[in-house]
């Protein structure tokens, strides 16, 4: 038996090995045996960066030590209903998890339980080959997780093991340790996937752990610890609590396997009776906000007394569209209470009558239903099923999937945002639990003979020097990720000829609402005078002194104000360069409609201000300064430029490089089922990298990450570039592609790259195409990863004493792979909490190697190729025009993300469906072109229009900023 002393010695040797990783293998000149199915293959890392001061860091990774004898048997799993007279849908989600769980308990499989782990979805991993009855599969009689016995007439599902593969861990370790000429990248990904399944299997099966997705886990406290003062929980109010858990994921690095461990935070519903939850939420009288708050919430119905209580999923609140195709559709009126909602009650004799939910529950169940509470629909729009909230109990441990409101968001930020030191302490404590194997949820690692270090790995990083920031009246030096602009003059001020200030008043806001502030014309005039002085001070020009004073117009809108807003916009005289809207409070739902009308229908540049902030003497100056940055960009001005004089790619006299940002946004869990995905592209127009006009397009399919209209989108950006360069197109195109997961990197090359090349083929001359013009580089920008860095010496930390690394940190070794060209860059200073670096991965390069070829053959200022890409990317983080500081990831990707948000604005009735009307129809892309039919916002014209098509007056400007 191994003694505690021996175990400590072994852990000590593992920790020593973790912090002394094997030396980096020599970098390959070319990739051996490239994938023949790919038009391109990922470029190899050309070298490691050298610029900047070196420092040592902790990274939130643990070293994994799998046994070299370990062989993993990988099985795909399929589940289908057994034919039983009526067709049952293919199971998904929690139901699929339960079926796999029942399969593992079946007599045919139970003997292998100690050798098996699974993701409870599509994959089983085993240490041994499974000899189960797989000809016709294994039949599983379904019972819900909360049921002791199956319900009457249960569905039987057939579970079959499909494709079978065996992977040797030793072979993969050999591949990542050496510059092996025999590529095993597909095996590497499969082994990493298998190890991730192994890591999370125990937690998915544990009764005291909540799991979200594949990698997040939250401990359920014991009853004696269940209080809101616990360090890992916080009451957010409004029926929600916040929990702190952990994220774990296996990754391959040069010479070793690593386990990424990070903190994870999520909001959960309190397990209350539903009417109490609605009361606590504060949304009882606000159906527009209540509907997404309870949408897809799971409840247990309590008015039936039977052994297996019924569980339902809330579809939403009643709407007039419910059951429209039924012979006797529901009748909905009033405030959606139990007396306001009537349904057709079918009698046993074939007849029927309408009855209210209130009367039905009084007569059938002898329950007096609250009539001050909206009822809920636990069916769907086609076949609604209404229940009173008081007969529904919210099931425990359900995470919030909709967007949190302002109050909940603030509470979540206060709970989740930890400075590096306490955050690091949490992770180190978790590392000791994992490495010490003291938690039963990680017992599978021991069974599969996998050891884990209980100390975080150390990596080497570098601090890149910040760039100089250029204004019209001089240069500013950046320090700690930002700079003091003072009373500087913008590099190029825009011109305002006509502008107006519109004061919005809405009848829906009562006078007793203290969050509302309604300005009169004089108050607005004083605020606009202060704004005009600030604009003039920073270099924005007015056509004459008379135009410094805007026209001030009060608008009063009734109810939601959306139809009123249409009518009001028609009264605005043309030729207005800027409209300043003053809101009585913020945020208000009409913002979305306002931006849609101004951007797409009428072509007005708009900014929206909140009355209280606009007139607050303490914060007015800074508030107006921030708005001045937006105004100048919207009108085509340039706030500042970054000194790129040392870059051979970005030159004033040899302006041949265009930089592009691409992103896609998708509907969320609370969105309409027919909500589309939206793609955005922005691109620079010249060497100053200050103006980034963009274009929006609907995706062909909702949830589709690969952009389906890239050819058209890139052509529009190239034509705009050409219009500013005497008809010439750029010779270099650098694309920063946001929002792509690691598993989709290859798809960018197979799906998106051909579209980009097609756009160039249609515009460039055959001779240019023959000479490989334009050259293209595509870099994936990753923001939603879980890598964090912590300084090992306090002197290496930022000036705010948070313990974060200083801005400019770059890490390209230690937790990366030598074969791939990627790096982490933290260009910014975190305002609060632990800084998150951005991850950049090069999937295509036709520019940097030809411009900066190593070994003294380059034409640039350095022979280190990686330095040029890292420095350019860092400078792009300082090019963001809406702030006097570096942003957390490069500006083209950042602007593309903001543009996507504007697209969500236009489609807000689909992305955030409310109550009180039918579900918005999908914005569908017609087969014949790019226009679209859209009923989220009604269009008065009979001709269908693309809801994302921006007005001609704005399409070549930064209207979205």
VOLO-553764 format. One record per residue (C-alpha): z, y, x; residue in one letter. Coordinates in steps of 0.1 Angstrom, whole numbers, plus 2048, in hexadecimal, padded with zeros to 3 digits. Layout:
ZYXA/...
This chain:
800800800X/7F682280EX/814839815X/81685D80BX/816867830X/7F5853835X/7E6864816X/7EF886823X/7DF87E845X/7BF872833X/7BE89281FX/7C38A683EX/7A589584FX/79089C830X/79A8C182FX/7928C4855X/7708B484EX/76B8CC831X/7718EB846X/75D8DE864X/73C8D5853X/7218C3867X/7098D987BX/6EB8E6869X/6CC8D186FX/6AD8E087EX/6988F3865X/6778E285CX/6568F3862X/6478E3844X/6538CE827X/64B8A982DX/639897812X/6388B37F9X/6388AB7D4X/6138A47CBX/6198AE7A6X/6228D27AFX/6088EC7B6X/6228FC7CDX/6428EE7DDX/6629027E4X/65F914805X/675908821X/69091E82EX/67F93184BX/69F93A85DX/6C2946857X/6CA96B854X/6DA97E871X/6DF9A2865X/7029AF85EX/7259A986BX/731985869X/75197A857X/76195984CX/767953827X/77693980FX/75D92C7F5X/76991C7D5X/75C8FA7DEX/76D8D97E8X/75D8C07FFX/75489E7EEX/75587E802X/7438627EFX/7448407FDX/724838810X/7248167FFX/7238257DCX/70481C7C8X/70082D7A6X/6EE81C789X/6DE836773X/6D682D74FX/6C6843734X/6D5840711X/6C38436F0X/6D48446CEX/6C283F6ADX/6CD838689X/6C881467DX/6B181365EX/6C781363FX/6B181D623X/6B4842629X/6AB854648X/6C886265DX/6C287E676X/6C487769BX/6E887F6A5X/6F189C6BBX/70F8AF6C9X/7328A26C0X/7238866ABX/70F8796C8X/72D87A6DFX/7418656C6X/72584B6C3X/7248476E9X/74A8446E9X/7498296CEX/72D8186E3X/744816701X/75E8056EBX/7467EB6DDX/74B7C66E7X/72A7C66FBX/7357E3711X/75B7E5712X/75D7CD730X/74B7E7745X/76180573BX/77180875EX/74E80976EX/73E822757X/73D848754X/72785B73CX/71E87E731X/72187270DX/6FE87E706X/6E186D718X/6ED85D738X/704841744X/70D83C768X/71C81B774X/72880C795X/7197EB78BX/6FA7DF779X/7017DC754X/6F97BB743X/6FB7C571EX/6E67BA700X/6CB7D4704X/6AE7C36F3X/6B57D16D1X/6D17E86DDX/6F57E86D2X/6FE7F16AEX/71980B6A9X/729811687X/731836686X/75384467EX/75D868685X/77686F6A1X/792877688X/78C858673X/7A0838678X/786824665X/76182A65DX/75983D63DX/74982A620X/725820627X/72682C64BX/706830660X/70081767BX/6F082569BX/6DD8116B5X/6E581A6D9X/6CD80E6F4X/6CD811719X/6AB81D726X/69E825748X/6B2815765X/6B4822788X/6CA81C7A6X/6D38377C0X/6E48337E1X/6FC84F7E9X/6F884780EX/6D384F80DX/6D98707FDX/6F487A815X/6DC871832X/6C1887821X/6D88A681FX/6E78A1841X/6C789F856X/6A38AD855X/69888B848X/672887846X/676872827X/67E88980AX/69787E7F0X/69B89D7DBX/69788B7BAX/6B18717C5X/6C888E7D0X/6C689E7AEX/6CD87D79CX/6EB8767B2X/6F98997ADX/6F4895787X/706873789X/72488279DX/72789E783X/728885767X/74287277AX/757892780X/75789B75BX/75887974AX/77E87774AX/78389A73CX/76B89471FX/77E875716X/7A188471BX/7B688D6FCX/7C78AA70CX/7A78BC719X/78D8D1707X/76B8CF717X/74F8E8712X/72C8DF71EX/72A8C873BX/7418D9754X/75C8EE743X/77E8E073AX/79E8EF72BX/7C08DE72AX/7D08DB708X/7F58E470CX/8128CE702X/8248DA6E3X/8418E86F7X/8298FD70BX/8149096EEX/81C92E6EEX/80794D6F4X/81B957713X/80D939727X/7FB944746X/7DB93273BX/7DA93F717X/7DB961706X/7DB96C6E2X/7BC9826DCX/7C698B6B9X/7AF98769BX/7B4962699X/7A895B6BDX/7B994F6DDX/7AB94F701X/7AF931717X/7AA92D73DX/79B90D74AX/785901766X/7618FB76EX/7578DF785X/7358D6792X/7288C17AFX/70E8D17C6X/6FB8C57E5X/6FD8DA804X/6F28D5828X/7048B6836X/71B8B1819X/7228AF7F3X/7388CA7E5X/74C8CF7C5X/74A8F27B7X/76B8FC7A5X/76F91C792X/78492C777X/77592B754X/78093F736X/77793C711X/7849486EFX/78F92F6D5X/7969316B0X/7BA92C6A5X/7BE90D68FX/7C792066FX/7BF91D64BX/79D92E648X/7A994A631X/7C4952649X/7AB953666X/79596B652X/7B398164AX/7BD98266FX/79A98967AX/7999AA668X/7769A265BX/780999637X/76F9B7628X/7539B8642X/73B99C63AX/7229A8655X/73C99F670X/74D98365EX/72D96E65BX/727969680X/74C966686X/74F946671X/72C939675X/72B914681X/751912680X/75E8EF679X/7778EB65DX/78A8CF64CX/7898D0626X/7AC8CC616X/7A78CB5F0X/79E8A65F0X/7BA88D5F6X/7AA86F607X/7AF85B627X/79286A63AX/792890634X/7718A0633X/7668B7650X/74B8D164BX/7398EB660X/73790F652X/71391A64EX/71C93D644X/724953627X/712952605X/6F1965604X/6D896C5E8X/6BF9565FBX/6D59375F7X/6C491A5E5X/6A69305DAX/6909115D6X/6A98FE5C1X/6A28FB59CX/6C390C595X/6CB9225B3X/6EE9315B8X/6F69535AAX/70596B5C4X/71398D5BDX/72E9A55C7X/7459A05E5X/73D97A5E9X/75F9715DBX/7679515C7X/75F9635A6X/73F9725B4X/72E9515BEX/72293A5A3X/7109185A8X/700900590X/7188E4586X/7048C557CX/7158B0561X/71488A55FX/6FF88C53FX/6E389D553X/6EA8C0546X/6FC8DC559X/7098FF55AX/71291B572X/73691D57DX/747934595X/7589255B4X/7799345A6X/776923584X/76A902593X/7888FE5ABX/7A090958FX/7928EE577X/7898D258EX/7A48D45A8X/7BF8EA598X/7BE9025B5X/7C09275AFX/7A89355C8X/7AC9575D8X/79296F5CAX/7969895E5X/787972600X/76296A604X/7599455FFX/74693261AX/72791D61AX/72B8FB62BX/7098EF621X/6EA90362CX/6D291D61DX/6BD90260CX/6DA8EF5FDX/6F99055FDX/71C8F65F8X/7379105F1X/75C90D5F9X/77A9255F7X/78892E619X/7AB92360EX/7A18FE60CX/7948FD62FX/7A88F864FX/799903670X/7978E5687X/7A98EB6A9X/7998F16CBX/7799016C0X/76A91B6D8X/75C93C6CBX/73693B6CEX/72D95D6C0X/72F97E6D2X/75298B6D3X/75A9AD6C4X/7669CB6D9X/78B9C46D4X/78899F6DCX/7719A66F9X/78B9BE709X/7A69A4705X/790989714X/78899F732X/7AD9A7738X/7B5982738X/79797474AX/79298E766X/7A8984782X/7A99947A5X/79F97C7C1X/7C29747CCX/7D09667ABX/7AE9577A3X/7AD9457C5X/7D09387BFX/7C692979EX/7A89187AEX/7BC90B7CCX/7D68FC7B4X/7BA8EA7A1X/7AC8DE7C3X/7CC8CE7CCX/7CD8BC7AAX/7A98AF7AFX/7AD8A77D3X/7CE8977CEX/7C08827B1X/7E088A79DX/7CF89077CX/7C3872768X/7A488575DX/797881781X/7A085C783X/77B852782X/7768607A5X/78F8477B3X/77E82A7A1X/75D8347B0X/76C8397D3X/76685E7D6X/77F8747EAX/78289A7E6X/7908B37FEX/7AD8C87EFX/7A58E7803X/7888FF7FDX/76C8FF816X/76691B82FX/74492C833X/736947849X/72896783AX/71A989845X/71F9AC838X/6FD9BE836X/6FD9E483DX/6F89F981DX/6D8A0D81AX/6D5A33819X/6D0A437F6X/6B6A5F7F4X/6B8A7D7DCX/6A4A9D7DAX/6BEAB17ECX/6C8A98806X/6D5A7580FX/6F5A64803X/705A47817X/712A2A803X/735A1D808X/7459FF7F8X/7279FA7E2X/723A1D7D4X/71EA417DEX/72AA637D2X/70CA767C3X/720A967BEX/70AAB27B1X/6EBAA37BFX/6C8AA97B2X/6B5A8B7A6X/698A817BCX/680A8B7A0X/68BA9C780X/679A9675FX/66DAB1747X/67AAB7724X/665ACC70EX/674AC56ECX/694AB36E3X/6ACAAF6C6X/6CFAA46BFX/6D5A9069FX/6F9A8C691X/6FDA6C67EX/715A6A661X/719A4A64CX/729A4862AX/736A26632X/750A3464AX/76EA42636X/781A61642X/7A0A4D648X/78EA39664X/79DA47683X/782A38699X/769A4F688X/762A72695X/748A87682X/73BAA5695X/72FAC6684X/710AD8691X/724AF06A7X/737AD46B8X/716AC26BEX/706AE26CBX/723AE86E4X/71FAC46F1X/6F9AC76F4X/6FDAE8707X/714AD5720X/6FBAB9722X/6DEAD1728X/6F1AE1745X/6F7ABF755X/6D3AB5751X/6C7AD5761X/6E1AD177DX/6D3AB0787X/6AFABB787X/6A3AB3764X/68BACF75AX/688AE2739X/667AF2730X/679B13729X/69CB20722X/697B1E6FCX/691AF86FFX/6B3AF3710X/6C2AF56EDX/6B8AD76D8X/6B2AD76B3X/6D2ACA6A2X/6CDAB6682X/6E9AA466EX/6DEA8465DX/6F4A73642X/6ECA4E63DX/6F8A39620X/705A15621X/6F6A0363FX/6DEA20644X/6C0A0C64EX/6A8A17633X/6B5A3B636X/6AEA3A65BX/689A31654X/686A4F63DX/698A67655X/682A5D673X/663A6865FX/670A8B65EX/672A8F684X/655AA5691X/640A956ACX/641A9F6D0X/667A9A6D5X/66EA8F6F9X/692A856F2X/6A8A7E6D3X/6CEA7E6D9X/6DFA6B6BDX/705A716B8X/717A546A8X/737A59694X/745A3A6A6X/739A1E6BCX/72BA056BBX/71AA06699X/7019ED68BX/6E7A08684X/6E1A0C6AAX/6CA9EE6A9X/6B49FC68DX/6B3A1E69DX/6A6A106BEX/68D9FB6ADX/67EA1969AX/67FA316B7X/670A186D0X/656A066BCX/64DA1B69EX/651A406A7X/650A416CDX/66FA576D4X/686A556F3X/6A9A526E6X/6CDA516F3X/6EBA4A6DDX/70CA5B6E3X/72EA566D2X/73DA766C4X/760A716D2X/753A6B6F6X/73AA876F3X/755AA16ECX/773A936FFX/77BAAE719X/789A95732X/76BA7D733X/74FA93727X/741A9C749X/73EA79756X/731A6C734X/715A86734X/70DA7F759X/708A5A750X/6F2A63733X/6DEA7B74AX/6D5A5D760X/6C6A4B742X/6B4A6A735X/6A2A70756X/697A4C759X/68BA4A735X/675A6A73AX/665A5C75AX/67BA6D774X/68AA5E793X/6B0A5F798X/6B2A537BCX/69FA3C7D4X/6ABA257EEX/6A0A29812X/688A0D818X/678A1C837X/6829FE84CX/66F9E6835X/64B9DF83EX/6459D481AX/6519F4808X/63EA12817X/633A33808X/612A3581BX/60AA10818X/616A097F4X/60A9E67EEX/6299D37E0X/6329D17BCX/6549C27B2X/6589B1791X/6779A677CX/67598B761X/68F97F749X/69296C728X/6AD96F70DX/6B49546F3X/6C69536D1X/6EB94B6D3X/6FF9326BFX/70594C6A3X/6E09566A1X/6C894C685X/6B992A689X/69793A68AX/69F9566A3X/6859576BFX/68A95A6E5X/67F97A6F5X/66F97F718X/67099F72CX/65D9AB74BX/6639CB75FX/6509D677EX/6519F2797X/635A0B797X/636A177BBX/649A167DCX/666A2B7CFX/672A0D7B9X/681A267A0X/66CA22781X/66A9FF771X/658A00750X/6589DF73DX/6499C9722X/6589B1708X/6499926F9X/6549786E0X/6559546EEX/64093A6DEX/65F9256D8X/68392E6D2X/6999236F0X/67B920707X/68592D729X/66292D73AX/65094D730X/63194671AX/61F96771DX/62196F742X/5FC974747X/5FB99072DX/61C99F739X/6139A075EX/5F09AE756X/6019CB744X/6179D2763X/5F99D077BX/5E49E8766X/601A01766X/6049FE78CX/5DEA0278FX/5DFA2277AX/5F7A32794X/5E4A257B3X/5C0A317ADX/5B5A1079EX/5C49FA7B9X/5DA9DC7B2X/5F89D17C9X/5F19B97E5X/6159AA7E3X/6289A17C3X/64D9987C7X/65B9887A7X/6819867A1X/68496D784X/6A596D772X/6B495475AX/6A6933769X/6BE91576EX/6BB90078DX/6AB8E477AX/68E8FB770X/684908792X/6668F1794X/65C8FA771X/65891E77DX/63D912795X/62C8FB77CX/62E91175DX/632936766X/620939788X/5FE92E77AX/60294A75FX/60996377AX/5EC95878FX/5D595A770X/5DF97E76AX/5D598678EX/5B597278BX/5AA98776DX/5B09A977EX/5AA9A47A4X/5879A17B3X/57A97E7BCX/57B9897E1X/5A09937DEX/5A89727CDX/59695F7E9X/5AB971803X/5CB9677F1X/5D198A7E3X/5E99907D4X/60397D7E8X/6219737D3X/64596B7D8X/65C95E7BCX/68295F7BFX/6999517A5X/6B896779EX/6D7954794X/6F4966784X/70594B76FX/71093578CX/73592F796X/7349367BBX/74F94E7C7X/75995A7EAX/77B9647F6X/783976817X/79996282FX/7A5983840X/7B19A182CX/79F9B8844X/77E9A9838X/7859B3814X/7799D1800X/78A9F3801X/7999EE7DEX/7B19D37EBX/7A59BA7D1X/79E9A17ECX/77999F7E4X/76099F800X/7519C0808X/7309C97F7X/7129BC80AX/71F999810X/70397F815X/70995A819X/6EC943821X/6FD924831X/71B90D82CX/715908806X/6EF909807X/6D58F0811X/6C18F4831X/6A18E8820X/6A1903805X/69F928809X/6BC9387F6X/6D994F7FCX/6F695F7EAX/6F99857EAX/71699A7DDX/7079BD7E0X/7209CE7C8X/7459D77C7X/7579C67AAX/7689DF794X/7819C5789X/7889A0791X/77598A7A9X/7529947B3X/73697C7AAX/71997B7C3X/6F69767B6X/6E39577C2X/6BF95B7CDX/6A893D7D1X/6849407DEX/66C9287CBX/64C9387D9X/64494D7F7X/62295B801X/63097C80FX/64E97B825X/64296083DX/620971842X/630993847X/64E98985CX/64496886CX/65F95C885X/65E9558AAX/6529778B3X/63197589FX/63C98C883X/62E9AF87CX/64E9BD86EX/66E9CB87EX/67E9A9881X/674985888X/68F978870X/67E97284FX/69E96D83BX/6AC98F846X/68E9A1836X/692990814X/6B8994814X/6B69B981EX/69B9C1804X/6AF9AF7E9X/6CF9C37F3X/6BC9E47F2X/6AE9DB7CFX/6D29D87C3X/6D79FD7CDX/6B7A077BBX/6C7A05798X/6C2A28789X/6DDA2876FX/6FAA29787X/705A367A9X/70EA147B6X/6FE9F37BFX/6FC9DA7A2X/7059B57A4X/6E19A87A5X/6C09B77AEX/6B39D4798X/6929C378CX/6A59A677DX/6C09BD770X/6A79D375EX/6959B5750X/6B79AA742X/6BD9CC732X/6999CB723X/6A19A9714X/6C09B8703X/6A99D36F4X/6949B76E6X/6B39A86D6X/6BA9CA6C7X/6989CA6B5X/69F9A76A8X/6C49AB6A1X/6C299E67EX/6B797D68CX/6CD97C6ABX/6EC988697X/6E697F673X/6FE98F65AX/70698A636X/6F999B617X/6D5991619X/6BD974620X/6BA965642X/6A0979656X/67F96865BX/67595D67EX/660974693X/64295D697X/6269616AFX/60495E69DX/5EA9476ABX/5D09626AFX/5E397B6C5X/60398C6D0X/60C99D6AFX/62798E69AX/63498C676X/657999674X/66E99E657X/68E9A566AX/6849CA667X/66B9D164BX/64B9E2656X/63C9F963CX/6189F2649X/6079D4639X/5FA9CA65CX/6139B366EX/61F9C168EX/6309B36ADX/6559BD6AAX/6579C06D0X/6399D66D4X/6459F86E1X/634A186D6X/618A256ECX/62DA446F4X/648A2F705X/638A0F711X/633A1C735X/656A2A737X/679A1D73BX/680A20716X/699A04718X/6B2A13731X/
